[in-house]
């Protein structure tokens, strides 16, 4: 069955590429409208593969610049240039800096403090765990934070006699919510900033490092309070099947190896965050300097630094950013924007359509890939409508990260599936109220902060 699905997806993508080739083989001599349709074809093909994941996500991401260069939509040099994009470099460096905080024991300290504060209460444990994970995820990898938290939470639950299924899912959601607070908290935030810089010569300043917090903090607070007061009643009460020593989980947990270096690591981390917040040196320079310093000072080894990088995220960033360029250069984004604007005129209706569509897609495929597909459309849509693109871009970034309906929506959701002994439907039952709340907040609160 898996092979059959692979063949169907592969044939679908090849047919799309062949159709594109039929229109685009002559390259630059072809009319711009043809290039627009070719780009839309590549977009559809990529979306199919992203949704089905019949080939690995990084491979799908790399097929995008391959197709765009083969069919002469953009030059090969441009199509593959995004591996040097500053946001790709920033996230690569922050993976290294974040890993250093794990291996030097800072995450372990936070976990032990949470156990002490909860005093055996299920509600307190839920509340403090969500707060701690959200805070860490605002400046660290939400995937890494969740992985580190699982064994600590399993141990806390065993000590307090609480089913892990009552804690783990909200913790995964808190990791996604916390990521919305800063520029480096989650890839979609950096991606929308990158797209602002790449799309079409408009005088638009990118979002600041903590500017995301204007919406991210209220969203995170609402999400935490919802589960502490109401949402806990919708969580499944199932016995965990994954022991703390599960070999698949154990192989992903960063070990505390150099506790004596913890304060050195935290000083470097604080410096990087301060540099990014104040911009006294460029963001990419601050991130890369931090990554270099944690190795130079012995907080981690070179081998650990290489292993800490989430290459799926890097390839998704670098590959799908080429689609952003192609959508703008070929006129495809303007064509789609014109179509959308002709159907929707009210800014709030437009905001609602974009946020709902992004949230739905993001629940079934990578939030990074979803942002890469949706964000390039925001600028031409805004231009055609005569409104600011900032609320639309922020709505896309926040909606892409606020996905709570499926276990495949985000890596944290997937990570807790086994340890919590959850079923697919459990995510929908526990997550749909927060999904509705977060979407409504995006639609109505974001335009108040970044007006149309």
C-alpha positions as CSV (number, residue, x, y, z in Angstrom):
1,X,0.0,0.0,0.0
2,X,2.9,2.3,0.8
3,X,4.6,1.6,-2.5
4,X,1.3,2.2,-4.3
5,X,0.9,5.6,-2.6
6,X,4.5,6.5,-3.4
7,X,4.0,5.7,-7.1
8,X,0.7,7.7,-7.2
9,X,2.4,10.7,-5.6
10,X,5.5,10.4,-7.8
11,X,3.4,10.1,-11.0
12,X,1.4,13.1,-10.0
13,X,4.4,15.3,-9.4
14,X,6.1,14.1,-12.6
15,X,3.0,14.8,-14.6
16,X,2.9,18.3,-13.2
17,X,6.5,18.8,-14.1
18,X,6.1,17.4,-17.6
19,X,3.1,19.7,-18.1
20,X,5.3,22.6,-16.9
21,X,8.1,21.5,-19.3
22,X,5.7,21.5,-22.2
23,X,5.0,25.2,-21.5
24,X,8.3,26.3,-20.2
25,X,11.1,24.6,-22.2
26,X,11.9,27.8,-24.1
27,X,12.7,29.6,-21.0
28,X,12.9,33.4,-21.0
29,X,11.1,33.7,-24.4
30,X,7.8,32.5,-22.9
31,X,5.1,35.0,-21.9
32,X,5.1,35.9,-18.2
33,X,1.5,34.4,-17.8
34,X,2.9,31.0,-18.8
35,X,5.6,31.3,-16.2
36,X,2.9,32.1,-13.7
37,X,1.0,28.9,-14.5
38,X,4.2,26.8,-14.4
39,X,5.0,28.2,-10.9
40,X,1.5,27.4,-9.7
41,X,2.0,23.9,-11.1
42,X,5.1,23.5,-9.1
43,X,3.3,24.9,-6.0
44,X,0.5,22.3,-6.4
45,X,3.0,19.5,-6.9
46,X,5.0,20.5,-3.8
47,X,1.8,20.9,-1.8
48,X,0.7,17.3,-2.7
49,X,4.0,15.9,-1.6
50,X,4.1,18.0,1.6
51,X,0.6,16.8,2.5
52,X,1.2,13.1,1.8
53,X,4.9,12.9,2.8
54,X,5.3,10.0,0.5
55,X,8.9,11.3,0.0
56,X,10.8,13.0,2.9
57,X,10.0,16.6,3.4
58,X,13.6,17.8,2.7
59,X,13.5,16.0,-0.6
60,X,10.2,17.7,-1.6
61,X,11.7,21.0,-0.6
62,X,14.8,20.5,-2.8
63,X,12.6,19.4,-5.7
64,X,11.2,23.0,-5.7
65,X,14.4,24.8,-6.8
66,X,15.2,21.9,-9.1
67,X,11.9,22.3,-10.9
68,X,12.1,26.1,-11.0
69,X,15.6,26.1,-12.5
70,X,14.9,23.3,-15.0
71,X,11.9,25.1,-16.3
72,X,13.7,28.5,-16.4
73,X,11.4,30.2,-14.0
74,X,14.4,31.5,-12.1
75,X,18.1,30.9,-12.7
76,X,19.7,27.9,-10.9
77,X,22.1,30.3,-9.0
78,X,19.0,32.1,-7.6
79,X,17.0,29.0,-7.0
80,X,19.7,27.5,-4.7
81,X,21.0,30.7,-3.2
82,X,18.8,30.5,-0.1
83,X,21.2,28.1,1.7
84,X,23.1,31.4,2.3
85,X,19.9,33.2,3.4
86,X,20.5,34.9,6.8
87,X,17.5,33.3,8.4
88,X,18.8,29.8,7.4
89,X,22.1,30.7,9.1
90,X,20.4,32.2,12.1
91,X,18.3,29.1,12.8
92,X,21.3,26.8,12.2
93,X,23.4,28.7,14.7
94,X,20.5,28.9,17.3
95,X,20.1,25.1,17.1
96,X,23.7,24.9,18.3
97,X,23.3,27.5,21.0
98,X,20.1,25.9,22.2
99,X,21.6,22.4,22.4
100,X,24.4,23.8,24.5
101,X,21.8,24.8,27.2
102,X,20.5,21.2,27.2
103,X,23.9,19.4,27.5
104,X,25.1,21.8,30.3
105,X,22.0,21.1,32.4
106,X,19.9,24.3,32.4
107,X,16.8,22.4,31.2
108,X,17.3,19.9,34.0
109,X,17.4,22.7,36.5
110,X,14.1,24.1,35.2
111,X,12.5,20.6,35.4
112,X,13.5,20.1,39.0
113,X,12.2,23.5,39.9
114,X,8.9,22.7,38.3
115,X,8.6,19.5,40.4
116,X,9.3,21.4,43.6
117,X,6.7,24.1,42.8
118,X,3.9,21.7,41.8
119,X,3.8,19.9,45.2
120,X,2.0,16.9,43.7
121,X,-1.0,18.8,42.4
122,X,-2.2,17.9,38.9
123,X,-3.4,21.4,38.1
124,X,-0.2,23.0,39.4
125,X,2.0,20.5,37.6
126,X,0.1,21.2,34.4
127,X,0.3,25.0,34.9
128,X,4.0,25.1,35.9
129,X,5.0,22.6,33.2
130,X,3.2,24.7,30.5
131,X,4.8,27.9,31.7
132,X,8.3,26.4,31.9
133,X,8.0,24.8,28.4
134,X,6.5,27.9,26.8
135,X,9.3,30.1,28.3
136,X,12.0,27.8,27.1
137,X,10.4,27.4,23.7
138,X,10.3,31.2,23.2
139,X,14.1,31.2,22.7
140,X,15.0,27.6,22.1
141,X,13.9,24.8,19.7
142,X,10.4,23.8,20.7
143,X,11.2,20.3,19.5
144,X,14.3,20.0,21.6
145,X,12.5,21.5,24.6
146,X,9.7,19.0,24.3
147,X,12.0,16.1,24.0
148,X,14.0,17.1,27.1
149,X,10.8,17.7,29.1
150,X,9.2,14.3,28.5
151,X,11.4,12.2,30.8
152,X,11.1,14.8,33.5
153,X,7.4,15.0,33.2
154,X,7.0,11.2,33.1
155,X,9.0,11.0,36.3
156,X,7.0,13.8,37.9
157,X,3.7,12.1,37.0
158,X,4.9,8.8,38.4
159,X,5.9,10.4,41.7
160,X,2.6,12.3,42.0
161,X,0.4,9.4,40.7
162,X,-0.9,11.4,37.7
163,X,-1.5,9.9,34.3
164,X,1.0,11.4,31.8
165,X,-1.8,11.8,29.2
166,X,-3.1,14.6,31.4
167,X,0.1,16.6,31.1
168,X,2.0,15.8,27.9
169,X,-0.4,17.1,25.3
170,X,-0.8,20.5,26.9
171,X,3.0,20.6,27.2
172,X,3.4,20.0,23.5
173,X,0.9,22.7,22.8
174,X,2.7,25.1,25.2
175,X,5.9,24.5,23.2
176,X,4.2,25.7,20.0
177,X,2.6,28.7,21.8
178,X,5.9,29.7,23.4
179,X,7.5,29.7,20.0
180,X,5.3,32.5,18.8
181,X,6.9,35.0,21.3
182,X,10.2,35.8,19.6
183,X,11.8,35.9,16.2
184,X,13.7,32.7,16.8
185,X,11.0,30.9,18.7
186,X,9.7,29.0,15.7
187,X,10.7,28.8,12.0
188,X,7.6,30.5,10.6
189,X,8.5,33.8,12.4
190,X,11.9,34.0,10.8
191,X,10.4,32.9,7.5
192,X,7.9,35.7,7.2
193,X,10.7,38.2,8.0
194,X,12.8,36.7,5.3
195,X,9.9,36.9,2.8
196,X,9.4,40.6,3.7
197,X,13.0,41.2,2.5
198,X,12.7,39.1,-0.6
199,X,9.3,40.2,-2.1
200,X,9.4,43.0,-4.5
201,X,11.1,46.2,-3.5
202,X,8.4,47.5,-1.1
203,X,9.5,49.7,1.8
204,X,8.5,47.4,4.6
205,X,10.5,47.1,7.8
206,X,10.7,43.5,9.1
207,X,9.3,42.5,12.5
208,X,11.6,43.1,15.5
209,X,13.0,40.3,17.6
210,X,10.4,40.8,20.4
211,X,7.7,42.3,18.2
212,X,6.1,38.9,17.8
213,X,5.5,39.0,21.6
214,X,2.8,41.6,21.2
215,X,0.5,38.8,20.1
216,X,2.5,35.8,21.1
217,X,2.4,36.5,24.9
218,X,-1.4,37.1,25.0
219,X,-1.9,33.9,22.9
220,X,0.4,31.9,25.2
221,X,-1.3,33.2,28.3
222,X,-4.8,32.4,27.0
223,X,-3.7,28.9,26.0
224,X,-2.1,28.1,29.3
225,X,-5.1,29.4,31.3
226,X,-7.5,27.5,29.1
227,X,-5.9,24.2,29.9
228,X,-5.4,25.0,33.5
229,X,-9.1,26.0,34.0
230,X,-11.2,24.2,31.4
231,X,-9.2,22.3,28.8
232,X,-7.9,19.8,31.3
233,X,-11.4,18.2,31.4
234,X,-11.1,17.3,27.7
235,X,-7.7,15.5,28.0
236,X,-7.8,11.7,27.8
237,X,-7.1,9.6,30.9
238,X,-5.0,6.8,29.5
239,X,-2.1,4.8,30.9
240,X,1.2,5.5,29.4
241,X,2.7,2.7,27.3
242,X,6.2,4.2,26.8
243,X,8.5,3.7,29.7
244,X,11.0,6.3,30.6
245,X,13.8,4.1,29.1
246,X,12.1,3.6,25.7
247,X,15.1,3.3,23.4
248,X,13.5,5.5,20.6
249,X,12.9,8.3,23.0
250,X,16.1,7.8,24.9
251,X,18.2,8.2,21.8
252,X,16.7,11.7,21.2
253,X,17.2,13.1,24.8
254,X,20.3,15.4,25.1
255,X,22.3,14.2,28.1
256,X,23.6,16.6,30.8
257,X,27.3,16.2,30.2
258,X,29.0,19.4,31.3
259,X,27.1,20.9,34.3
260,X,30.2,22.9,35.2
261,X,29.8,24.8,32.0
262,X,26.2,25.8,32.6
263,X,26.8,29.3,33.7
264,X,29.3,29.9,30.9
265,X,26.6,28.7,28.4
266,X,23.9,30.8,30.0
267,X,26.2,33.9,29.8
268,X,26.7,33.2,26.1
269,X,23.0,32.6,25.5
270,X,22.1,35.8,27.3
271,X,24.6,37.8,25.2
272,X,23.1,36.4,22.0
273,X,19.5,37.2,23.0
274,X,20.6,40.7,24.2
275,X,22.5,41.3,20.9
276,X,19.5,40.2,18.8
277,X,17.1,42.3,20.9
278,X,19.1,45.5,20.8
279,X,20.6,44.9,17.3
280,X,24.0,46.4,18.4
281,X,25.4,43.7,16.0
282,X,23.6,42.1,13.1
283,X,21.2,39.2,14.1
284,X,23.1,36.6,12.0
285,X,26.4,37.7,13.4
286,X,25.1,37.4,17.0
287,X,23.7,33.9,16.4
288,X,26.8,32.6,14.7
289,X,29.1,34.2,17.3
290,X,27.1,32.4,20.0
291,X,27.4,29.1,18.2
292,X,31.2,29.5,17.9
293,X,31.6,30.6,21.5
294,X,29.7,27.5,23.0
295,X,32.2,25.3,21.2
296,X,35.3,27.4,21.9
297,X,34.5,27.5,25.7
298,X,33.9,23.7,25.8
299,X,30.2,23.8,26.5
300,X,29.8,21.3,23.7
301,X,32.0,19.5,21.1
302,X,32.1,20.1,17.4
303,X,30.4,16.7,16.8
304,X,27.6,17.6,19.2
305,X,27.2,21.0,17.4
306,X,26.9,19.3,14.0
307,X,24.3,16.7,15.4
308,X,22.2,19.5,17.0
309,X,21.1,21.1,13.7
310,X,17.7,20.1,12.6
311,X,18.5,19.6,8.9
312,X,14.8,19.0,8.0
313,X,14.1,22.6,9.0
314,X,17.2,23.9,7.2
315,X,16.3,22.2,3.9
316,X,12.7,23.3,4.1
317,X,13.8,26.8,4.6
318,X,16.4,26.8,1.8
319,X,14.3,24.9,-0.6
320,X,10.9,26.5,-0.3
321,X,12.2,30.1,-0.2
322,X,12.9,29.6,-3.9
323,X,9.2,29.2,-4.4
324,X,8.7,32.6,-2.8
325,X,11.1,34.2,-5.3
326,X,9.4,32.4,-8.2
327,X,5.9,33.4,-7.2
328,X,6.9,37.0,-7.2
329,X,9.1,36.9,-10.3
330,X,6.7,34.9,-12.5
331,X,3.7,36.9,-11.6
332,X,2.0,33.9,-10.0
333,X,1.6,35.6,-6.6
334,X,0.0,38.6,-8.3
335,X,-2.4,36.4,-10.3
336,X,-3.5,34.5,-7.2
337,X,-3.8,37.7,-5.2
338,X,-5.9,39.3,-7.9
339,X,-8.2,36.3,-7.9
340,X,-8.6,36.3,-4.1
341,X,-9.1,40.1,-3.9
342,X,-11.8,39.9,-6.6
343,X,-13.7,37.5,-4.3
344,X,-13.0,39.2,-1.0
345,X,-12.9,42.9,-0.3
346,X,-13.3,43.4,3.4
347,X,-9.9,43.3,5.2
348,X,-11.3,41.3,8.1
349,X,-12.9,38.7,5.8
350,X,-9.6,38.5,4.0
351,X,-7.7,38.1,7.3
352,X,-10.2,35.3,8.3
353,X,-9.8,33.4,5.0
354,X,-6.0,33.5,5.2
355,X,-5.8,32.6,8.9
356,X,-8.3,29.7,8.6
357,X,-6.7,28.3,5.5
358,X,-3.2,28.5,7.0
359,X,-4.4,26.8,10.3
360,X,-6.1,24.0,8.4
361,X,-3.1,23.3,6.1
362,X,-0.7,23.6,9.1
363,X,-2.5,20.8,10.9
364,X,-1.6,18.4,8.2
365,X,1.8,19.5,7.0
366,X,4.9,21.2,8.3
367,X,4.3,24.7,9.7
368,X,7.5,25.9,8.0
369,X,6.3,24.5,4.6
370,X,2.8,26.0,5.2
371,X,4.3,29.4,5.9
372,X,6.5,29.2,2.8
373,X,3.5,28.4,0.7
374,X,1.2,31.1,2.2
375,X,3.4,34.0,3.1
376,X,4.5,35.0,-0.4
377,X,0.9,35.5,-1.3
378,X,0.4,38.1,1.5
379,X,2.3,41.0,-0.1
380,X,0.6,41.0,-3.5
381,X,-2.8,40.4,-1.9
382,X,-2.2,43.4,0.4
383,X,-1.0,45.5,-2.5
384,X,-4.1,44.7,-4.6
385,X,-6.3,45.4,-1.6
386,X,-4.6,48.6,-0.7
387,X,-3.8,47.5,2.9
388,X,-0.7,46.8,4.9
389,X,0.8,43.3,4.5
390,X,2.0,43.2,8.1
391,X,-1.2,41.9,9.7
392,X,-1.6,39.3,7.0
393,X,2.0,38.1,7.4
394,X,1.7,38.0,11.2
395,X,-1.6,36.1,10.9
396,X,0.0,33.5,8.7
397,X,3.0,33.1,11.0
398,X,0.8,32.8,14.1
399,X,-1.8,30.5,12.5
400,X,0.9,28.2,11.1
401,X,2.3,27.8,14.7
402,X,-1.1,27.5,16.4
403,X,-2.1,24.0,15.2
404,X,-3.6,21.6,17.8
405,X,-5.9,19.2,15.9
406,X,-3.5,16.4,14.8
407,X,-0.4,14.6,16.0
408,X,1.4,15.5,12.8
409,X,0.8,19.2,13.1
410,X,4.1,20.0,14.8
411,X,7.1,17.9,16.0
412,X,6.1,18.4,19.7
413,X,2.6,17.0,18.9
414,X,4.2,14.0,17.3
415,X,6.8,13.5,20.1
416,X,4.2,13.1,22.9
417,X,2.0,10.7,20.9
418,X,3.7,7.5,22.2
419,X,4.6,8.5,25.7
420,X,1.0,9.8,26.3
421,X,-0.6,6.7,24.6
422,X,-2.7,9.1,22.6
423,X,-4.9,8.3,19.6
424,X,-5.3,10.6,16.6
425,X,-8.8,11.6,17.7
426,X,-7.6,12.6,21.2
427,X,-5.8,15.6,19.6
428,X,-9.0,16.8,18.0
429,X,-11.1,16.4,21.1
430,X,-8.6,18.2,23.3
431,X,-7.3,20.7,20.8
432,X,-10.3,22.1,18.8
433,X,-11.4,24.7,21.4
434,X,-7.9,26.2,21.6
435,X,-7.7,26.0,17.8
436,X,-10.9,28.1,17.5
437,X,-9.7,30.5,20.2
438,X,-6.3,31.0,18.6
439,X,-7.8,31.5,15.2
440,X,-10.3,34.1,16.4
441,X,-7.5,35.9,18.3
442,X,-5.5,36.0,15.1
443,X,-8.4,37.4,13.1
444,X,-9.5,40.2,15.5
445,X,-6.5,41.0,17.7
446,X,-3.6,41.1,15.2
447,X,-5.2,44.0,13.1
448,X,-5.5,46.0,16.3
449,X,-1.7,45.7,16.9
450,X,-0.7,46.0,13.2
451,X,-3.5,48.0,11.6
452,X,-4.6,47.4,8.0
